[in-house]
Amino acid sequence: MTIHLPGPGGSTRAYEPRTEPLALSPAGPLTSRTVFSAAHVVADPYADTTPDSPAAVDWDATLAFRRHLWSHGLGVAEAMDTAQRGMGLDWAGAAELIRRSAAEAEAVGGRIACGVGTDQITGGTLPEIRAAYEEQLAVVEESGAQAVLMASRALAAEASGPEDYADLYGHLLRQASEPVVLHWLGPMFDPVLDGYWGSTDLDAATETFLDVIKAHPDKVDGIKVSLLDARREVELRRRLPEGVRCYTGDDFHYPELIAGDEQGFSHALLGIFDPLGPLAAEAVRILDTGDVAGFRKTLDPTVELSRHLFRAPTRFYKTGVVFLAWLAGHQDHFTMVGGLQSARSLPHLARAYELADGLGLFPDPARAESRMRSLLTVYGVPQ
């Protein structure tokens, strides 16, 4: 059946939905790469909340989605940017999410890493920022999960230069009980983080970042780089100490970065692997056999969807991620914590539907079409 999607100037265009999904079945662990999907949270649509209220989470649906990712051999990166940290999910909600997801991971044998930040404070002195990091690190380590030290808005505002970053991160790394992942999130994901690591000059910031890692290589499992700059990521990963991994967070260039070159490759910790989970896992399994061309043939076609979801303002990519989870049947509604479902336009969502459907991402294409039609009806688009 033809569906009419919004076009330019109030027009509509006909689209013929796919009738069959890709046949992607759950399978065991991946072997050639360590791959995390940063997972979204499912809001409780019945909660009487406002955008300023604490997040109301549907815990059953949220944990079921994580089991879906684990079943395909992916790790889960929990309570990070994709889970709307600082954009609807506060620290109290994130702490509960970490505890619940870590317990679920232990029950099913899933791999999990959880975000450690400072979002329980909005500002503060450097000692207060350090204490906030320490509080969150303790929660993650007590849960049994691996820690991901995320960028701090408070630190970005308070630090006077590279030395403040080196001192604070050095303190945290010395007290971490297990190796952590350091997360460099660029300003395209959060404008407040511009100038992180003490400089708006990315070359200078990179040197500070590397100095921190080189001073504590035994405490750094890897780095997650989210700068959307493939060249810079490749140059950075080639300079990492032996044994320190690079987890790409580049949602624009991930196939080439994961495939790698003669000098190395990136592992992955990606928000786009939330909607792409089963297909991404299938691609990496092909790579596990040594078939780089087959890996690229499987994953390269997904880049257009990823670039669409992550287009500027990039921080609102979560809206498209949750929208696709609704169409795919992982949740019964298109509601987000903080009311963020309103952050993308109808034409943007319609194009996301078209691209995802073309890739065969929906387990039940007819259900996805029906839900897309219901949204179009709400917006007054004639069918």
PLY file of the C-alpha trace (Angstrom):
ply
format ascii 1.0
element vertex 383
property float x
property float y
property float z
element edge 382
property int vertex1
property int vertex2
end_header
0.00 0.00 0.00
1.27 3.44 -0.87
1.91 5.83 2.01
2.03 9.58 1.43
4.92 11.31 3.16
5.32 15.08 3.56
7.25 16.83 0.81
8.46 20.40 0.31
6.04 23.30 0.43
3.17 21.34 1.97
3.14 18.71 -0.77
3.15 14.95 -0.30
5.04 12.20 -2.11
4.14 8.57 -2.55
6.29 5.86 -0.97
5.89 2.11 -1.32
6.87 0.48 1.98
8.95 -2.67 2.08
6.96 -5.84 2.66
9.66 -8.10 4.16
12.25 -7.36 6.87
15.82 -8.55 6.89
16.19 -12.02 8.41
18.44 -11.27 11.41
18.42 -13.75 14.27
19.99 -13.43 17.74
23.45 -14.97 17.95
26.48 -15.25 20.18
29.31 -12.86 21.03
31.30 -10.91 18.45
34.99 -11.79 18.27
36.98 -9.39 16.09
35.69 -6.14 17.61
34.24 -5.01 20.93
30.97 -3.32 20.07
28.72 -1.34 22.40
25.35 0.13 21.51
24.54 3.25 23.49
20.92 2.57 24.43
17.94 4.89 24.79
15.47 4.94 27.66
11.74 4.33 27.22
9.53 6.95 28.86
6.38 6.16 30.81
3.66 7.69 28.60
1.07 7.63 31.39
3.12 9.76 33.80
1.79 13.27 34.43
5.06 15.11 33.92
6.49 18.28 32.43
9.81 18.80 30.60
11.27 20.05 33.91
10.08 17.06 35.95
12.28 14.11 36.91
12.20 11.46 34.21
9.40 8.92 34.36
10.82 5.70 32.89
9.04 2.58 31.72
11.49 0.16 33.31
10.07 -3.01 31.79
10.34 -1.70 28.22
13.73 -0.09 28.88
15.26 -3.31 30.17
13.58 -5.39 27.44
15.36 -3.26 24.85
18.69 -3.95 26.49
17.98 -7.68 26.41
17.28 -7.28 22.69
20.74 -5.77 22.17
22.50 -8.39 24.29
20.72 -11.18 22.41
22.50 -10.09 19.23
25.92 -10.15 20.88
26.25 -6.40 21.42
27.40 -4.74 24.60
25.24 -2.00 26.14
26.64 1.44 26.91
24.29 2.61 29.62
23.28 6.00 31.00
25.17 7.93 28.36
24.23 10.62 25.85
21.79 8.36 23.99
19.91 7.77 27.26
19.34 11.56 27.41
21.81 12.29 30.18
21.42 16.01 30.80
18.54 16.17 28.29
15.66 14.74 30.33
17.39 12.11 32.48
18.91 13.45 35.69
21.45 11.76 37.93
18.84 10.17 40.19
17.22 8.53 37.17
20.58 7.60 35.69
21.71 5.97 38.95
18.59 3.82 39.05
19.05 2.97 35.37
22.65 1.90 36.03
21.68 -0.34 38.94
18.78 -1.95 37.12
20.65 -2.49 33.84
23.77 -3.82 35.54
21.69 -6.34 37.46
19.98 -7.37 34.23
23.35 -7.71 32.50
24.58 -10.01 35.23
21.40 -12.11 34.98
21.69 -12.66 31.22
25.47 -12.55 30.82
25.51 -9.29 28.89
28.39 -6.84 28.68
27.72 -3.38 30.09
29.57 -0.11 30.54
27.98 2.87 32.29
28.47 6.60 32.12
30.12 8.49 34.98
29.67 12.24 34.99
28.90 15.21 37.23
25.30 15.97 36.33
24.13 15.89 39.97
25.64 19.40 40.18
25.20 22.32 37.79
28.47 24.05 38.65
30.97 24.11 41.48
34.61 24.28 42.41
37.13 21.75 41.16
37.00 19.79 44.46
33.19 19.69 44.21
33.39 18.48 40.61
35.85 15.78 41.63
33.53 14.68 44.44
30.62 14.48 41.99
32.66 12.26 39.67
33.69 10.09 42.63
30.09 9.63 43.74
29.04 8.42 40.31
32.12 6.24 39.86
31.28 4.50 43.13
27.74 3.76 41.95
28.95 2.26 38.66
31.70 0.18 40.26
29.37 -1.08 43.00
26.94 -2.21 40.30
29.65 -4.35 38.71
29.69 -2.42 35.42
32.65 -0.94 33.59
32.95 2.84 33.99
32.95 5.34 31.15
34.29 8.70 32.36
32.13 11.16 30.43
32.87 14.80 29.72
31.60 17.17 32.42
29.76 20.39 31.71
30.76 21.64 35.15
34.44 20.94 34.48
34.26 22.63 31.08
32.95 25.75 32.82
35.33 25.74 35.79
38.67 24.49 34.44
41.17 27.25 33.78
43.42 25.21 31.51
44.82 21.79 30.57
46.41 21.33 34.00
43.02 21.22 35.71
41.90 18.42 33.40
45.11 16.46 33.90
44.91 16.78 37.70
41.26 15.81 37.98
41.34 12.90 35.53
44.59 11.68 37.02
42.98 11.55 40.46
39.98 9.62 39.14
42.09 7.15 37.20
44.31 6.42 40.18
41.33 5.50 42.32
39.37 3.53 39.68
39.32 -0.14 40.64
39.27 -1.35 37.01
40.34 0.19 33.67
37.84 2.74 32.39
36.85 4.22 29.05
37.59 7.93 28.61
34.90 9.73 26.63
35.63 12.82 24.54
32.27 14.23 23.43
32.50 17.06 20.92
30.51 20.31 20.96
28.30 19.13 18.09
26.74 16.75 20.63
26.79 19.26 23.50
27.73 22.89 22.75
28.65 23.49 26.41
31.64 21.15 25.97
33.41 23.40 23.48
37.03 23.76 24.56
37.16 20.51 26.52
40.63 19.37 27.61
41.55 23.02 28.02
41.57 24.37 24.48
39.31 25.08 21.51
42.31 24.10 19.35
41.66 20.40 18.78
45.35 19.69 18.22
46.23 21.16 21.61
43.29 19.39 23.26
44.42 16.10 21.73
47.86 16.46 23.31
46.34 16.97 26.75
44.04 13.99 26.23
46.97 11.79 25.21
49.09 12.98 28.12
46.39 11.87 30.55
46.22 8.44 28.91
50.00 7.98 28.74
50.32 8.82 32.43
47.86 6.05 33.39
47.83 3.42 30.61
47.03 0.61 33.05
43.81 2.36 34.09
42.51 3.19 30.60
40.80 0.33 28.76
40.07 2.63 25.86
38.85 5.95 24.59
35.54 6.86 22.96
35.94 9.67 20.48
32.82 11.53 19.32
34.18 14.36 17.16
32.75 13.27 13.77
36.24 13.64 12.29
37.51 10.33 10.89
40.99 11.61 10.06
41.53 12.90 13.58
40.30 9.65 15.10
42.67 7.57 12.97
45.62 9.79 13.88
44.67 9.61 17.56
44.27 5.84 17.72
47.70 5.38 16.10
49.23 7.29 19.02
47.55 5.35 21.81
49.73 3.31 24.18
49.85 -0.42 23.55
46.70 -2.10 24.85
44.52 1.03 24.92
41.60 0.68 22.53
39.83 3.26 20.43
36.04 2.97 20.51
34.67 5.00 17.66
31.80 7.30 18.49
31.75 8.70 14.95
28.22 8.18 13.67
29.22 9.50 10.23
32.24 7.30 9.40
31.87 4.17 11.52
32.15 1.51 8.75
35.58 2.64 7.60
36.82 3.22 11.16
35.70 -0.20 12.40
37.08 -1.92 9.29
40.39 -0.18 9.90
43.58 -0.12 7.87
47.01 -1.74 7.85
47.90 0.11 11.08
44.85 -0.71 13.16
41.13 -0.31 13.64
38.50 1.10 15.98
36.14 -0.82 18.17
32.72 0.81 18.57
30.52 2.59 21.09
27.79 4.17 19.01
24.35 5.68 19.39
23.43 4.66 15.85
23.82 1.02 16.89
20.65 1.45 18.95
18.38 1.31 15.86
20.93 -0.65 13.81
21.69 -3.25 16.51
20.87 -6.54 14.74
22.21 -5.36 11.38
25.38 -3.95 12.95
25.97 -7.23 14.77
25.50 -9.18 11.53
28.02 -6.94 9.79
30.62 -7.46 12.52
30.08 -11.22 12.37
30.98 -11.04 8.70
34.08 -9.09 9.70
34.88 -11.80 12.25
35.46 -14.16 9.30
37.96 -11.73 7.77
35.58 -10.60 5.04
36.15 -6.83 5.12
34.39 -6.29 1.78
31.31 -8.15 3.02
31.32 -6.10 6.21
31.42 -2.84 4.25
28.74 -4.06 1.83
26.45 -4.75 4.79
27.14 -1.64 6.86
27.92 1.09 4.32
24.27 1.46 3.21
23.29 2.41 6.78
25.40 5.57 6.79
22.78 7.65 4.99
20.29 6.93 7.77
22.87 7.69 10.45
23.89 10.97 8.88
20.23 11.92 8.66
19.51 11.13 12.32
22.67 12.89 13.50
22.42 15.98 11.32
22.66 19.36 13.05
21.58 20.10 15.71
23.25 16.72 16.35
22.26 16.55 20.03
18.65 15.90 18.97
19.52 12.59 17.29
17.87 10.83 20.24
14.45 11.80 18.87
15.03 9.81 15.69
16.44 6.87 17.65
13.35 6.60 19.85
11.05 7.17 16.89
12.57 4.19 15.08
12.32 2.06 18.25
8.59 2.80 18.29
8.17 1.93 14.61
10.18 -1.27 15.14
7.89 -2.38 17.97
10.37 -2.07 20.84
7.94 0.28 22.62
4.25 1.03 22.30
4.43 4.82 21.99
6.49 7.73 20.70
7.00 9.60 23.95
10.35 10.68 25.39
11.55 11.86 28.76
11.70 15.64 28.80
9.17 15.83 25.95
12.02 15.49 23.45
9.78 13.81 20.88
9.06 17.35 19.67
12.71 18.07 18.85
12.58 16.91 15.21
10.19 17.93 12.44
7.68 15.67 10.71
9.64 15.76 7.41
12.75 14.67 9.32
10.91 11.76 10.94
9.29 10.76 7.66
12.66 10.57 5.96
14.01 8.49 8.86
11.11 6.07 8.39
11.76 5.83 4.65
15.49 5.17 5.07
15.04 2.63 7.87
12.30 0.82 5.97
14.50 0.68 2.89
17.20 -1.02 4.96
14.75 -3.61 6.24
15.22 -2.60 9.88
11.60 -3.10 10.95
10.82 -6.66 12.11
7.18 -6.06 11.11
7.04 -3.60 8.17
3.24 -3.53 8.24
3.23 -2.43 11.88
5.81 0.24 11.14
3.70 1.49 8.24
0.58 1.58 10.40
2.34 3.54 13.11
3.79 5.95 10.57
0.32 6.50 9.16
-1.04 7.23 12.63
1.60 9.91 13.17
0.90 11.44 9.77
-2.79 11.55 10.60
-2.09 13.39 13.86
-0.13 15.96 11.87
-2.93 16.32 9.33
-1.18 14.73 6.35
-3.86 13.19 4.09
-3.48 9.51 3.15
0 1
1 2
2 3
3 4
4 5
5 6
6 7
7 8
8 9
9 10
10 11
11 12
12 13
13 14
14 15
15 16
16 17
17 18
18 19
19 20
20 21
21 22
22 23
23 24
24 25
25 26
26 27
27 28
28 29
29 30
30 31
31 32
32 33
33 34
34 35
35 36
36 37
37 38
38 39
39 40
40 41
41 42
42 43
43 44
44 45
45 46
46 47
47 48
48 49
49 50
50 51
51 52
52 53
53 54
54 55
55 56
56 57
57 58
58 59
59 60
60 61
61 62
62 63
63 64
64 65
65 66
66 67
67 68
68 69
69 70
70 71
71 72
72 73
73 74
74 75
75 76
76 77
77 78
78 79
79 80
80 81
81 82
82 83
83 84
84 85
85 86
86 87
87 88
88 89
89 90
90 91
91 92
92 93
93 94
94 95
95 96
96 97
97 98
98 99
99 100
100 101
101 102
102 103
103 104
104 105
105 106
106 107
107 108
108 109
109 110
110 111
111 112
112 113
113 114
114 115
115 116
116 117
117 118
118 119
119 120
120 121
121 122
122 123
123 124
124 125
125 126
126 127
127 128
128 129
129 130
130 131
131 132
132 133
133 134
134 135
135 136
136 137
137 138
138 139
139 140
140 141
141 142
142 143
143 144
144 145
145 146
146 147
147 148
148 149
149 150
150 151
151 152
152 153
153 154
154 155
155 156
156 157
157 158
158 159
159 160
160 161
161 162
162 163
163 164
164 165
165 166
166 167
167 168
168 169
169 170
170 171
171 172
172 173
173 174
174 175
175 176
176 177
177 178
178 179
179 180
180 181
181 182
182 183
183 184
184 185
185 186
186 187
187 188
188 189
189 190
190 191
191 192
192 193
193 194
194 195
195 196
196 197
197 198
198 199
199 200
200 201
201 202
202 203
203 204
204 205
205 206
206 207
207 208
208 209
209 210
210 211
211 212
212 213
213 214
214 215
215 216
216 217
217 218
218 219
219 220
220 221
221 222
222 223
223 224
224 225
225 226
226 227
227 228
228 229
229 230
230 231
231 232
232 233
233 234
234 235
235 236
236 237
237 238
238 239
239 240
240 241
241 242
242 243
243 244
244 245
245 246
246 247
247 248
248 249
249 250
250 251
251 252
252 253
253 254
254 255
255 256
256 257
257 258
258 259
259 260
260 261
261 262
262 263
263 264
264 265
265 266
266 267
267 268
268 269
269 270
270 271
271 272
272 273
273 274
274 275
275 276
276 277
277 278
278 279
279 280
280 281
281 282
282 283
283 284
284 285
285 286
286 287
287 288
288 289
289 290
290 291
291 292
292 293
293 294
294 295
295 296
296 297
297 298
298 299
299 300
300 301
301 302
302 303
303 304
304 305
305 306
306 307
307 308
308 309
309 310
310 311
311 312
312 313
313 314
314 315
315 316
316 317
317 318
318 319
319 320
320 321
321 322
322 323
323 324
324 325
325 326
326 327
327 328
328 329
329 330
330 331
331 332
332 333
333 334
334 335
335 336
336 337
337 338
338 339
339 340
340 341
341 342
342 343
343 344
344 345
345 346
346 347
347 348
348 349
349 350
350 351
351 352
352 353
353 354
354 355
355 356
356 357
357 358
358 359
359 360
360 361
361 362
362 363
363 364
364 365
365 366
366 367
367 368
368 369
369 370
370 371
371 372
372 373
373 374
374 375
375 376
376 377
377 378
378 379
379 380
380 381
381 382
